[in-house]
Amino acid sequence: MQKTLTFVVLIVALTVMATGQGQMTKTKSGLQYSDEKVGTGDTAMKGNTVQVHYTGWLYVNGKRGAKFDSS
């Protein structure tokens, strides 16, 4: 679950960076993410299932390159 959630957050961060939206938050590990659209439901807790829509882009020298995945 932890690895899946980390991957999903990474993809969301890449999507936000690609669209230039949202304020980025950086974790201790260096992962950057942003909520493009904040939900109004209960806060996700360990063991919960969440739904995330994303597009992942590869970046080279700070410039968006190829799209590698999306939901």
PQR file of N, CA, C, O and H, with PARSE charges and radii, in Angstrom:
ATOM      1  N   MET A   1       0.830  -1.200   0.000 -0.4000 1.5000
ATOM      2  CA  MET A   1       0.000   0.000   0.000 -0.0000 2.0000
ATOM      3  C   MET A   1       0.866   1.252   0.000  0.5500 1.7000
ATOM      4  O   MET A   1       0.602   2.190  -0.752 -0.5500 1.4000
ATOM      5  N   GLN A   2       1.905   1.271   0.846 -0.4000 1.5000
ATOM      6  CA  GLN A   2       2.789   2.439   0.948 -0.0000 2.0000
ATOM      7  C   GLN A   2       3.451   2.730  -0.384  0.5500 1.7000
ATOM      8  O   GLN A   2       3.495   3.886  -0.806 -0.5500 1.4000
ATOM      9  H   GLN A   2       2.119   0.509   1.457  0.4000 1.0000
ATOM     10  N   LYS A   3       3.971   1.701  -1.066 -0.4000 1.5000
ATOM     11  CA  LYS A   3       4.641   1.898  -2.347 -0.0000 2.0000
ATOM     12  C   LYS A   3       3.654   2.392  -3.398  0.5500 1.7000
ATOM     13  O   LYS A   3       3.987   3.257  -4.208 -0.5500 1.4000
ATOM     14  H   LYS A   3       3.934   0.762  -0.724  0.4000 1.0000
ATOM     15  N   THR A   4       2.443   1.845  -3.387 -0.4000 1.5000
ATOM     16  CA  THR A   4       1.430   2.271  -4.351 -0.0000 2.0000
ATOM     17  C   THR A   4       1.062   3.728  -4.135  0.5500 1.7000
ATOM     18  O   THR A   4       0.993   4.500  -5.092 -0.5500 1.4000
ATOM     19  H   THR A   4       2.173   1.141  -2.730  0.4000 1.0000
ATOM     20  N   LEU A   5       0.825   4.111  -2.885 -0.4000 1.5000
ATOM     21  CA  LEU A   5       0.457   5.493  -2.592 -0.0000 2.0000
ATOM     22  C   LEU A   5       1.596   6.440  -2.955  0.5500 1.7000
ATOM     23  O   LEU A   5       1.355   7.517  -3.500 -0.5500 1.4000
ATOM     24  H   LEU A   5       0.882   3.484  -2.108  0.4000 1.0000
ATOM     25  N   THR A   6       2.839   6.047  -2.659 -0.4000 1.5000
ATOM     26  CA  THR A   6       3.995   6.874  -3.015 -0.0000 2.0000
ATOM     27  C   THR A   6       4.068   7.063  -4.521  0.5500 1.7000
ATOM     28  O   THR A   6       4.324   8.171  -4.991 -0.5500 1.4000
ATOM     29  H   THR A   6       3.035   5.172  -2.217  0.4000 1.0000
ATOM     30  N   PHE A   7       3.848   5.996  -5.288 -0.4000 1.5000
ATOM     31  CA  PHE A   7       3.871   6.090  -6.754 -0.0000 2.0000
ATOM     32  C   PHE A   7       2.770   7.011  -7.254  0.5500 1.7000
ATOM     33  O   PHE A   7       2.998   7.839  -8.136 -0.5500 1.4000
ATOM     34  H   PHE A   7       3.641   5.096  -4.906  0.4000 1.0000
ATOM     35  N   VAL A   8       1.578   6.867  -6.694 -0.4000 1.5000
ATOM     36  CA  VAL A   8       0.459   7.710  -7.118 -0.0000 2.0000
ATOM     37  C   VAL A   8       0.760   9.170  -6.821  0.5500 1.7000
ATOM     38  O   VAL A   8       0.493  10.034  -7.656 -0.5500 1.4000
ATOM     39  H   VAL A   8       1.393   6.194  -5.977  0.4000 1.0000
ATOM     40  N   VAL A   9       1.307   9.459  -5.655 -0.4000 1.5000
ATOM     41  CA  VAL A   9       1.652  10.846  -5.308 -0.0000 2.0000
ATOM     42  C   VAL A   9       2.701  11.376  -6.273  0.5500 1.7000
ATOM     43  O   VAL A   9       2.626  12.531  -6.692 -0.5500 1.4000
ATOM     44  H   VAL A   9       1.524   8.757  -4.977  0.4000 1.0000
ATOM     45  N   LEU A  10       3.674  10.551  -6.628 -0.4000 1.5000
ATOM     46  CA  LEU A  10       4.703  10.965  -7.584 -0.0000 2.0000
ATOM     47  C   LEU A  10       4.070  11.314  -8.928  0.5500 1.7000
ATOM     48  O   LEU A  10       4.414  12.330  -9.532 -0.5500 1.4000
ATOM     49  H   LEU A  10       3.735   9.613  -6.287  0.4000 1.0000
ATOM     50  N   ILE A  11       3.169  10.496  -9.387 -0.4000 1.5000
ATOM     51  CA  ILE A  11       2.508  10.743 -10.676 -0.0000 2.0000
ATOM     52  C   ILE A  11       1.711  12.045 -10.608  0.5500 1.7000
ATOM     53  O   ILE A  11       1.737  12.844 -11.544 -0.5500 1.4000
ATOM     54  H   ILE A  11       2.889   9.670  -8.896  0.4000 1.0000
ATOM     55  N   VAL A  12       1.014  12.251  -9.512 -0.4000 1.5000
ATOM     56  CA  VAL A  12       0.253  13.501  -9.357 -0.0000 2.0000
ATOM     57  C   VAL A  12       1.200  14.695  -9.391  0.5500 1.7000
ATOM     58  O   VAL A  12       0.898  15.708 -10.021 -0.5500 1.4000
ATOM     59  H   VAL A  12       0.994  11.602  -8.752  0.4000 1.0000
ATOM     60  N   ALA A  13       2.340  14.584  -8.720 -0.4000 1.5000
ATOM     61  CA  ALA A  13       3.314  15.680  -8.712 -0.0000 2.0000
ATOM     62  C   ALA A  13       3.804  15.958 -10.117  0.5500 1.7000
ATOM     63  O   ALA A  13       3.924  17.115 -10.518 -0.5500 1.4000
ATOM     64  H   ALA A  13       2.586  13.761  -8.208  0.4000 1.0000
ATOM     65  N   LEU A  14       4.085  14.915 -10.859 -0.4000 1.5000
ATOM     66  CA  LEU A  14       4.547  15.113 -12.236 -0.0000 2.0000
ATOM     67  C   LEU A  14       3.469  15.767 -13.081  0.5500 1.7000
ATOM     68  O   LEU A  14       3.764  16.612 -13.926 -0.5500 1.4000
ATOM     69  H   LEU A  14       3.987  13.975 -10.533  0.4000 1.0000
ATOM     70  N   THR A  15       2.233  15.386 -12.858 -0.4000 1.5000
ATOM     71  CA  THR A  15       1.128  15.993 -13.596 -0.0000 2.0000
ATOM     72  C   THR A  15       1.012  17.472 -13.285  0.5500 1.7000
ATOM     73  O   THR A  15       0.869  18.293 -14.191 -0.5500 1.4000
ATOM     74  H   THR A  15       1.993  14.700 -12.171  0.4000 1.0000
ATOM     75  N   VAL A  16       1.072  17.811 -12.019 -0.4000 1.5000
ATOM     76  CA  VAL A  16       0.954  19.214 -11.605 -0.0000 2.0000
ATOM     77  C   VAL A  16       2.107  20.019 -12.166  0.5500 1.7000
ATOM     78  O   VAL A  16       1.911  21.139 -12.638 -0.5500 1.4000
ATOM     79  H   VAL A  16       1.189  17.144 -11.284  0.4000 1.0000
ATOM     80  N   MET A  17       3.301  19.467 -12.121 -0.4000 1.5000
ATOM     81  CA  MET A  17       4.456  20.174 -12.675 -0.0000 2.0000
ATOM     82  C   MET A  17       4.265  20.391 -14.172  0.5500 1.7000
ATOM     83  O   MET A  17       4.647  21.434 -14.704 -0.5500 1.4000
ATOM     84  H   MET A  17       3.461  18.558 -11.737  0.4000 1.0000
ATOM     85  N   ALA A  18       3.691  19.434 -14.835 -0.4000 1.5000
ATOM     86  CA  ALA A  18       3.482  19.534 -16.280 -0.0000 2.0000
ATOM     87  C   ALA A  18       2.483  20.631 -16.627  0.5500 1.7000
ATOM     88  O   ALA A  18       2.630  21.312 -17.642 -0.5500 1.4000
ATOM     89  H   ALA A  18       3.381  18.587 -14.403  0.4000 1.0000
ATOM     90  N   THR A  19       1.472  20.800 -15.788 -0.4000 1.5000
ATOM     91  CA  THR A  19       0.450  21.795 -16.086 -0.0000 2.0000
ATOM     92  C   THR A  19       0.738  23.140 -15.443  0.5500 1.7000
ATOM     93  O   THR A  19       0.073  24.130 -15.748 -0.5500 1.4000
ATOM     94  H   THR A  19       1.353  20.247 -14.963  0.4000 1.0000
ATOM     95  N   GLY A  20       1.725  23.184 -14.553 -0.4000 1.5000
ATOM     96  CA  GLY A  20       2.087  24.440 -13.908 -0.0000 2.0000
ATOM     97  C   GLY A  20       1.078  24.901 -12.883  0.5500 1.7000
ATOM     98  O   GLY A  20       1.020  26.089 -12.568 -0.5500 1.4000
ATOM     99  H   GLY A  20       2.265  22.380 -14.305  0.4000 1.0000
ATOM    100  N   GLN A  21       0.274  23.979 -12.350 -0.4000 1.5000
ATOM    101  CA  GLN A  21      -0.760  24.340 -11.390 -0.0000 2.0000
ATOM    102  C   GLN A  21      -0.348  23.931  -9.989  0.5500 1.7000
ATOM    103  O   GLN A  21       0.470  23.029  -9.810 -0.5500 1.4000
ATOM    104  H   GLN A  21       0.321  23.014 -12.607  0.4000 1.0000
ATOM    105  N   GLY A  22      -0.912  24.593  -9.009 -0.4000 1.5000
ATOM    106  CA  GLY A  22      -0.736  24.195  -7.624 -0.0000 2.0000
ATOM    107  C   GLY A  22       0.601  24.598  -7.028  0.5500 1.7000
ATOM    108  O   GLY A  22       1.576  24.831  -7.742 -0.5500 1.4000
ATOM    109  H   GLY A  22      -1.576  25.326  -9.155  0.4000 1.0000
ATOM    110  N   GLN A  23       0.624  24.675  -5.708 -0.4000 1.5000
ATOM    111  CA  GLN A  23       1.857  24.976  -4.984 -0.0000 2.0000
ATOM    112  C   GLN A  23       2.467  23.646  -4.567  0.5500 1.7000
ATOM    113  O   GLN A  23       1.782  22.807  -3.982 -0.5500 1.4000
ATOM    114  H   GLN A  23      -0.168  24.485  -5.128  0.4000 1.0000
ATOM    115  N   MET A  24       3.736  23.448  -4.858 -0.4000 1.5000
ATOM    116  CA  MET A  24       4.397  22.184  -4.592 -0.0000 2.0000
ATOM    117  C   MET A  24       4.787  22.063  -3.113  0.5500 1.7000
ATOM    118  O   MET A  24       5.223  23.031  -2.490 -0.5500 1.4000
ATOM    119  H   MET A  24       4.292  24.130  -5.333  0.4000 1.0000
ATOM    120  N   THR A  25       4.623  20.876  -2.578 -0.4000 1.5000
ATOM    121  CA  THR A  25       5.066  20.517  -1.233 -0.0000 2.0000
ATOM    122  C   THR A  25       6.164  19.484  -1.407  0.5500 1.7000
ATOM    123  O   THR A  25       6.020  18.558  -2.205 -0.5500 1.4000
ATOM    124  H   THR A  25       4.269  20.089  -3.083  0.4000 1.0000
ATOM    125  N   LYS A  26       7.263  19.628  -0.669 -0.4000 1.5000
ATOM    126  CA  LYS A  26       8.392  18.712  -0.786 -0.0000 2.0000
ATOM    127  C   LYS A  26       8.523  17.904   0.494  0.5500 1.7000
ATOM    128  O   LYS A  26       8.543  18.466   1.589 -0.5500 1.4000
ATOM    129  H   LYS A  26       7.379  20.381  -0.021  0.4000 1.0000
ATOM    130  N   THR A  27       8.614  16.568   0.357 -0.4000 1.5000
ATOM    131  CA  THR A  27       8.777  15.685   1.509 -0.0000 2.0000
ATOM    132  C   THR A  27      10.255  15.557   1.857  0.5500 1.7000
ATOM    133  O   THR A  27      11.116  16.014   1.106 -0.5500 1.4000
ATOM    134  H   THR A  27       8.598  16.111  -0.532  0.4000 1.0000
ATOM    135  N   LYS A  28      10.552  14.927   3.011 -0.4000 1.5000
ATOM    136  CA  LYS A  28      11.933  14.708   3.423 -0.0000 2.0000
ATOM    137  C   LYS A  28      12.710  13.890   2.400  0.5500 1.7000
ATOM    138  O   LYS A  28      13.920  14.060   2.252 -0.5500 1.4000
ATOM    139  H   LYS A  28       9.852  14.556   3.622  0.4000 1.0000
ATOM    140  N   SER A  29      12.012  12.998   1.694 -0.4000 1.5000
ATOM    141  CA  SER A  29      12.675  12.144   0.702 -0.0000 2.0000
ATOM    142  C   SER A  29      12.963  12.886  -0.603  0.5500 1.7000
ATOM    143  O   SER A  29      13.684  12.376  -1.461 -0.5500 1.4000
ATOM    144  H   SER A  29      11.029  12.860   1.815  0.4000 1.0000
ATOM    145  N   GLY A  30      12.402  14.085  -0.757 -0.4000 1.5000
ATOM    146  CA  GLY A  30      12.611  14.845  -1.986 -0.0000 2.0000
ATOM    147  C   GLY A  30      11.430  14.795  -2.941  0.5500 1.7000
ATOM    148  O   GLY A  30      11.403  15.516  -3.939 -0.5500 1.4000
ATOM    149  H   GLY A  30      11.816  14.500  -0.061  0.4000 1.0000
ATOM    150  N   LEU A  31      10.451  13.945  -2.641 -0.4000 1.5000
ATOM    151  CA  LEU A  31       9.252  13.856  -3.475 -0.0000 2.0000
ATOM    152  C   LEU A  31       8.500  15.177  -3.423  0.5500 1.7000
ATOM    153  O   LEU A  31       8.348  15.756  -2.348 -0.5500 1.4000
ATOM    154  H   LEU A  31      10.473  13.359  -1.831  0.4000 1.0000
ATOM    155  N   GLN A  32       8.033  15.656  -4.552 -0.4000 1.5000
ATOM    156  CA  GLN A  32       7.251  16.886  -4.606 -0.0000 2.0000
ATOM    157  C   GLN A  32       5.852  16.556  -5.096  0.5500 1.7000
ATOM    158  O   GLN A  32       5.676  15.757  -6.016 -0.5500 1.4000
ATOM    159  H   GLN A  32       8.157  15.185  -5.425  0.4000 1.0000
ATOM    160  N   TYR A  33       4.858  17.181  -4.471 -0.4000 1.5000
ATOM    161  CA  TYR A  33       3.478  16.945  -4.880 -0.0000 2.0000
ATOM    162  C   TYR A  33       2.635  18.182  -4.617  0.5500 1.7000
ATOM    163  O   TYR A  33       3.035  19.091  -3.889 -0.5500 1.4000
ATOM    164  H   TYR A  33       5.001  17.830  -3.724  0.4000 1.0000
ATOM    165  N   SER A  34       1.456  18.190  -5.231 -0.4000 1.5000
ATOM    166  CA  SER A  34       0.513  19.278  -5.027 -0.0000 2.0000
ATOM    167  C   SER A  34      -0.888  18.748  -5.260  0.5500 1.7000
ATOM    168  O   SER A  34      -1.093  17.893  -6.122 -0.5500 1.4000
ATOM    169  H   SER A  34       1.131  17.452  -5.822  0.4000 1.0000
ATOM    170  N   ASP A  35      -1.849  19.243  -4.506 -0.4000 1.5000
ATOM    171  CA  ASP A  35      -3.246  18.909  -4.746 -0.0000 2.0000
ATOM    172  C   ASP A  35      -3.778  19.851  -5.809  0.5500 1.7000
ATOM    173  O   ASP A  35      -3.888  21.055  -5.580 -0.5500 1.4000
ATOM    174  H   ASP A  35      -1.682  19.938  -3.807  0.4000 1.0000
ATOM    175  N   GLU A  36      -4.107  19.308  -6.966 -0.4000 1.5000
ATOM    176  CA  GLU A  36      -4.681  20.125  -8.037 -0.0000 2.0000
ATOM    177  C   GLU A  36      -6.125  20.481  -7.710  0.5500 1.7000
ATOM    178  O   GLU A  36      -6.586  21.589  -7.981 -0.5500 1.4000
ATOM    179  H   GLU A  36      -4.018  18.330  -7.152  0.4000 1.0000
ATOM    180  N   LYS A  37      -6.825  19.525  -7.125 -0.4000 1.5000
ATOM    181  CA  LYS A  37      -8.210  19.747  -6.697 -0.0000 2.0000
ATOM    182  C   LYS A  37      -8.382  19.063  -5.348  0.5500 1.7000
ATOM    183  O   LYS A  37      -8.337  17.836  -5.263 -0.5500 1.4000
ATOM    184  H   LYS A  37      -6.451  18.624  -6.904  0.4000 1.0000
ATOM    185  N   VAL A  38      -8.576  19.840  -4.307 -0.4000 1.5000
ATOM    186  CA  VAL A  38      -8.707  19.305  -2.960 -0.0000 2.0000
ATOM    187  C   VAL A  38     -10.134  18.826  -2.756  0.5500 1.7000
ATOM    188  O   VAL A  38     -11.090  19.551  -3.032 -0.5500 1.4000
ATOM    189  H   VAL A  38      -8.612  20.837  -4.376  0.4000 1.0000
ATOM    190  N   GLY A  39     -10.270  17.592  -2.268 -0.4000 1.5000
ATOM    191  CA  GLY A  39     -11.592  17.027  -2.025 -0.0000 2.0000
ATOM    192  C   GLY A  39     -12.226  17.555  -0.749  0.5500 1.7000
ATOM    193  O   GLY A  39     -11.583  18.253   0.036 -0.5500 1.4000
ATOM    194  H   GLY A  39      -9.494  17.003  -2.044  0.4000 1.0000
ATOM    195  N   THR A  40     -13.476  17.218  -0.554 -0.4000 1.5000
ATOM    196  CA  THR A  40     -14.214  17.686   0.624 -0.0000 2.0000
ATOM    197  C   THR A  40     -14.608  16.540   1.540  0.5500 1.7000
ATOM    198  O   THR A  40     -15.276  16.768   2.548 -0.5500 1.4000
ATOM    199  H   THR A  40     -13.998  16.651  -1.192  0.4000 1.0000
ATOM    200  N   GLY A  41     -14.213  15.313   1.218 -0.4000 1.5000
ATOM    201  CA  GLY A  41     -14.576  14.152   2.027 -0.0000 2.0000
ATOM    202  C   GLY A  41     -13.628  13.956   3.195  0.5500 1.7000
ATOM    203  O   GLY A  41     -12.823  14.826   3.528 -0.5500 1.4000
ATOM    204  H   GLY A  41     -13.670  15.127   0.399  0.4000 1.0000
ATOM    205  N   ASP A  42     -13.748  12.778   3.807 -0.4000 1.5000
ATOM    206  CA  ASP A  42     -12.897  12.426   4.941 -0.0000 2.0000
ATOM    207  C   ASP A  42     -11.437  12.338   4.506  0.5500 1.7000
ATOM    208  O   ASP A  42     -11.149  12.041   3.347 -0.5500 1.4000
ATOM    209  H   ASP A  42     -14.402  12.071   3.536  0.4000 1.0000
ATOM    210  N   THR A  43     -10.520  12.596   5.431 -0.4000 1.5000
ATOM    211  CA  THR A  43      -9.089  12.480   5.175 -0.0000 2.0000
ATOM    212  C   THR A  43      -8.723  11.012   5.018  0.5500 1.7000
ATOM    213  O   THR A  43      -9.162  10.173   5.805 -0.5500 1.4000
ATOM    214  H   THR A  43     -10.754  12.838   6.373  0.4000 1.0000
ATOM    215  N   ALA A  44      -7.917  10.696   3.999 -0.4000 1.5000
ATOM    216  CA  ALA A  44      -7.473   9.319   3.784 -0.0000 2.0000
ATOM    217  C   ALA A  44      -6.547   8.900   4.917  0.5500 1.7000
ATOM    218  O   ALA A  44      -5.663   9.655   5.324 -0.5500 1.4000
ATOM    219  H   ALA A  44      -7.560  11.377   3.360  0.4000 1.0000
ATOM    220  N   MET A  45      -6.758   7.704   5.414 -0.4000 1.5000
ATOM    221  CA  MET A  45      -5.945   7.152   6.499 -0.0000 2.0000
ATOM    222  C   MET A  45      -5.312   5.848   6.022  0.5500 1.7000
ATOM    223  O   MET A  45      -5.742   5.268   5.025 -0.5500 1.4000
ATOM    224  H   MET A  45      -7.476   7.092   5.084  0.4000 1.0000
ATOM    225  N   LYS A  46      -4.295   5.394   6.737 -0.4000 1.5000
ATOM    226  CA  LYS A  46      -3.630   4.143   6.407 -0.0000 2.0000
ATOM    227  C   LYS A  46      -4.672   3.032   6.295  0.5500 1.7000
ATOM    228  O   LYS A  46      -5.509   2.854   7.181 -0.5500 1.4000
ATOM    229  H   LYS A  46      -3.946   5.865   7.548  0.4000 1.0000
ATOM    230  N   GLY A  47      -4.605   2.290   5.189 -0.4000 1.5000
ATOM    231  CA  GLY A  47      -5.544   1.196   4.963 -0.0000 2.0000
ATOM    232  C   GLY A  47      -6.732   1.588   4.102  0.5500 1.7000
ATOM    233  O   GLY A  47      -7.445   0.712   3.614 -0.5500 1.4000
ATOM    234  H   GLY A  47      -3.925   2.434   4.469  0.4000 1.0000
ATOM    235  N   ASN A  48      -6.968   2.896   3.898 -0.4000 1.5000
ATOM    236  CA  ASN A  48      -8.063   3.350   3.041 -0.0000 2.0000
ATOM    237  C   ASN A  48      -7.703   3.177   1.577  0.5500 1.7000
ATOM    238  O   ASN A  48      -6.526   3.088   1.227 -0.5500 1.4000
ATOM    239  H   ASN A  48      -6.389   3.608   4.295  0.4000 1.0000
ATOM    240  N   THR A  49      -8.694   3.129   0.742 -0.4000 1.5000
ATOM    241  CA  THR A  49      -8.499   3.125  -0.706 -0.0000 2.0000
ATOM    242  C   THR A  49      -8.850   4.522  -1.216  0.5500 1.7000
ATOM    243  O   THR A  49      -9.865   5.094  -0.818 -0.5500 1.4000
ATOM    244  H   THR A  49      -9.650   3.201   1.027  0.4000 1.0000
ATOM    245  N   VAL A  50      -8.006   5.075  -2.102 -0.4000 1.5000
ATOM    246  CA  VAL A  50      -8.267   6.392  -2.672 -0.0000 2.0000
ATOM    247  C   VAL A  50      -8.291   6.287  -4.191  0.5500 1.7000
ATOM    248  O   VAL A  50      -7.742   5.344  -4.760 -0.5500 1.4000
ATOM    249  H   VAL A  50      -7.182   4.611  -2.425  0.4000 1.0000
ATOM    250  N   GLN A  51      -8.919   7.246  -4.842 -0.4000 1.5000
ATOM    251  CA  GLN A  51      -8.962   7.288  -6.301 -0.0000 2.0000
ATOM    252  C   GLN A  51      -8.247   8.558  -6.747  0.5500 1.7000
ATOM    253  O   GLN A  51      -8.544   9.652  -6.268 -0.5500 1.4000
ATOM    254  H   GLN A  51      -9.364   8.012  -4.380  0.4000 1.0000
ATOM    255  N   VAL A  52      -7.303   8.398  -7.668 -0.4000 1.5000
ATOM    256  CA  VAL A  52      -6.505   9.516  -8.158 -0.0000 2.0000
ATOM    257  C   VAL A  52      -6.455   9.459  -9.680  0.5500 1.7000
ATOM    258  O   VAL A  52      -6.222   8.394 -10.251 -0.5500 1.4000
ATOM    259  H   VAL A  52      -7.062   7.509  -8.057  0.4000 1.0000
ATOM    260  N   HIS A  53      -6.670  10.581 -10.335 -0.4000 1.5000
ATOM    261  CA  HIS A  53      -6.509  10.676 -11.785 -0.0000 2.0000
ATOM    262  C   HIS A  53      -5.217  11.441 -12.048  0.5500 1.7000
ATOM    263  O   HIS A  53      -4.933  12.433 -11.376 -0.5500 1.4000
ATOM    264  H   HIS A  53      -6.860  11.446  -9.871  0.4000 1.0000
ATOM    265  N   TYR A  54      -4.443  10.990 -13.012 -0.4000 1.5000
ATOM    266  CA  TYR A  54      -3.117  11.563 -13.219 -0.0000 2.0000
ATOM    267  C   TYR A  54      -2.661  11.446 -14.671  0.5500 1.7000
ATOM    268  O   TYR A  54      -3.220  10.685 -15.460 -0.5500 1.4000
ATOM    269  H   TYR A  54      -4.674  10.184 -13.558  0.4000 1.0000
ATOM    270  N   THR A  55      -1.639  12.216 -14.994 -0.4000 1.5000
ATOM    271  CA  THR A  55      -0.843  12.060 -16.206 -0.0000 2.0000
ATOM    272  C   THR A  55       0.605  12.225 -15.787  0.5500 1.7000
ATOM    273  O   THR A  55       0.955  13.202 -15.125 -0.5500 1.4000
ATOM    274  H   THR A  55      -1.185  12.834 -14.352  0.4000 1.0000
ATOM    275  N   GLY A  56       1.445  11.283 -16.166 -0.4000 1.5000
ATOM    276  CA  GLY A  56       2.859  11.340 -15.811 -0.0000 2.0000
ATOM    277  C   GLY A  56       3.697  11.763 -17.000  0.5500 1.7000
ATOM    278  O   GLY A  56       3.556  11.224 -18.098 -0.5500 1.4000
ATOM    279  H   GLY A  56       1.161  10.489 -16.704  0.4000 1.0000
ATOM    280  N   TRP A  57       4.562  12.727 -16.776 -0.4000 1.5000
ATOM    281  CA  TRP A  57       5.444  13.245 -17.829 -0.0000 2.0000
ATOM    282  C   TRP A  57       6.897  13.063 -17.411  0.5500 1.7000
ATOM    283  O   TRP A  57       7.224  13.193 -16.232 -0.5500 1.4000
ATOM    284  H   TRP A  57       4.676  13.165 -15.885  0.4000 1.0000
ATOM    285  N   LEU A  58       7.751  12.770 -18.348 -0.4000 1.5000
ATOM    286  CA  LEU A  58       9.182  12.721 -18.093 -0.0000 2.0000
ATOM    287  C   LEU A  58       9.751  14.109 -18.318  0.5500 1.7000
ATOM    288  O   LEU A  58       9.396  14.790 -19.280 -0.5500 1.4000
ATOM    289  H   LEU A  58       7.486  12.664 -19.306  0.4000 1.0000
ATOM    290  N   TYR A  59      10.639  14.523 -17.424 -0.4000 1.5000
ATOM    291  CA  TYR A  59      11.281  15.833 -17.549 -0.0000 2.0000
ATOM    292  C   TYR A  59      12.764  15.651 -17.810  0.5500 1.7000
ATOM    293  O   TYR A  59      13.415  14.814 -17.184 -0.5500 1.4000
ATOM    294  H   TYR A  59      10.928  13.970 -16.642  0.4000 1.0000
ATOM    295  N   VAL A  60      13.297  16.439 -18.737 -0.4000 1.5000
ATOM    296  CA  VAL A  60      14.721  16.422 -19.050 -0.0000 2.0000
ATOM    297  C   VAL A  60      15.221  17.856 -18.959  0.5500 1.7000
ATOM    298  O   VAL A  60      14.731  18.735 -19.668 -0.5500 1.4000
ATOM    299  H   VAL A  60      12.768  17.119 -19.245  0.4000 1.0000
ATOM    300  N   ASN A  61      16.197  18.093 -18.086 -0.4000 1.5000
ATOM    301  CA  ASN A  61      16.750  19.438 -17.879 -0.0000 2.0000
ATOM    302  C   ASN A  61      15.665  20.462 -17.574  0.5500 1.7000
ATOM    303  O   ASN A  61      15.720  21.596 -18.049 -0.5500 1.4000
ATOM    304  H   ASN A  61      16.595  17.379 -17.510  0.4000 1.0000
ATOM    305  N   GLY A  62      14.673  20.053 -16.777 -0.4000 1.5000
ATOM    306  CA  GLY A  62      13.614  20.967 -16.358 -0.0000 2.0000
ATOM    307  C   GLY A  62      12.530  21.216 -17.386  0.5500 1.7000
ATOM    308  O   GLY A  62      11.629  22.018 -17.143 -0.5500 1.4000
ATOM    309  H   GLY A  62      14.628  19.132 -16.391  0.4000 1.0000
ATOM    310  N   LYS A  63      12.593  20.545 -18.535 -0.4000 1.5000
ATOM    311  CA  LYS A  63      11.578  20.736 -19.579 -0.0000 2.0000
ATOM    312  C   LYS A  63      10.767  19.466 -19.752  0.5500 1.7000
ATOM    313  O   LYS A  63      11.303  18.357 -19.751 -0.5500 1.4000
ATOM    314  H   LYS A  63      13.325  19.893 -18.732  0.4000 1.0000
ATOM    315  N   ARG A  64       9.452  19.653 -19.902 -0.4000 1.5000
ATOM    316  CA  ARG A  64       8.569  18.504 -20.068 -0.0000 2.0000
ATOM    317  C   ARG A  64       8.868  17.787 -21.371  0.5500 1.7000
ATOM    318  O   ARG A  64       8.986  18.394 -22.435 -0.5500 1.4000
ATOM    319  H   ARG A  64       9.017  20.554 -19.902  0.4000 1.0000
ATOM    320  N   GLY A  65       8.985  16.463 -21.249 -0.4000 1.5000
ATOM    321  CA  GLY A  65       9.250  15.627 -22.418 -0.0000 2.0000
ATOM    322  C   GLY A  65       8.052  14.746 -22.719  0.5500 1.7000
ATOM    323  O   GLY A  65       6.923  15.223 -22.831 -0.5500 1.4000
ATOM    324  H   GLY A  65       8.889  15.969 -20.384  0.4000 1.0000
ATOM    325  N   ALA A  66       8.315  13.451 -22.847 -0.4000 1.5000
ATOM    326  CA  ALA A  66       7.285  12.498 -23.254 -0.0000 2.0000
ATOM    327  C   ALA A  66       6.327  12.154 -22.114  0.5500 1.7000
ATOM    328  O   ALA A  66       6.724  12.078 -20.951 -0.5500 1.4000
ATOM    329  H   ALA A  66       9.233  13.063 -22.756  0.4000 1.0000
ATOM    330  N   LYS A  67       5.063  11.949 -22.472 -0.4000 1.5000
ATOM    331  CA  LYS A  67       4.073  11.429 -21.534 -0.0000 2.0000
ATOM    332  C   LYS A  67       4.344   9.929 -21.399  0.5500 1.7000
ATOM    333  O   LYS A  67       4.492   9.230 -22.401 -0.5500 1.4000
ATOM    334  H   LYS A  67       4.741  12.011 -23.417  0.4000 1.0000
ATOM    335  N   PHE A  68       4.410   9.427 -20.134 -0.4000 1.5000
ATOM    336  CA  PHE A  68       4.689   8.013 -19.970 -0.0000 2.0000
ATOM    337  C   PHE A  68       3.513   7.222 -19.400  0.5500 1.7000
ATOM    338  O   PHE A  68       3.524   5.992 -19.466 -0.5500 1.4000
ATOM    339  H   PHE A  68       4.290   9.995 -19.320  0.4000 1.0000
ATOM    340  N   ASP A  69       2.510   7.881 -18.848 -0.4000 1.5000
ATOM    341  CA  ASP A  69       1.370   7.149 -18.305 -0.0000 2.0000
ATOM    342  C   ASP A  69       0.242   8.115 -17.969  0.5500 1.7000
ATOM    343  O   ASP A  69       0.474   9.310 -17.783 -0.5500 1.4000
ATOM    344  H   ASP A  69       2.501   8.880 -18.794  0.4000 1.0000
ATOM    345  N   SER A  70      -0.968   7.601 -17.894 -0.4000 1.5000
ATOM    346  CA  SER A  70      -2.099   8.395 -17.422 -0.0000 2.0000
ATOM    347  C   SER A  70      -3.238   7.465 -17.034  0.5500 1.7000
ATOM    348  O   SER A  70      -3.288   6.305 -17.443 -0.5500 1.4000
ATOM    349  H   SER A  70      -1.157   6.631 -18.046  0.4000 1.0000
ATOM    350  N   SER A  71      -4.145   8.001 -16.238 -0.4000 1.5000
ATOM    351  CA  SER A  71      -5.279   7.177 -15.803 -0.0000 2.0000
ATOM    352  C   SER A  71      -6.438   7.336 -16.765  0.5500 1.7000
ATOM    353  O   SER A  71      -7.488   6.723 -16.573 -0.5500 1.4000
ATOM    354  H   SER A  71      -4.104   8.944 -15.906  0.4000 1.0000
TER
END
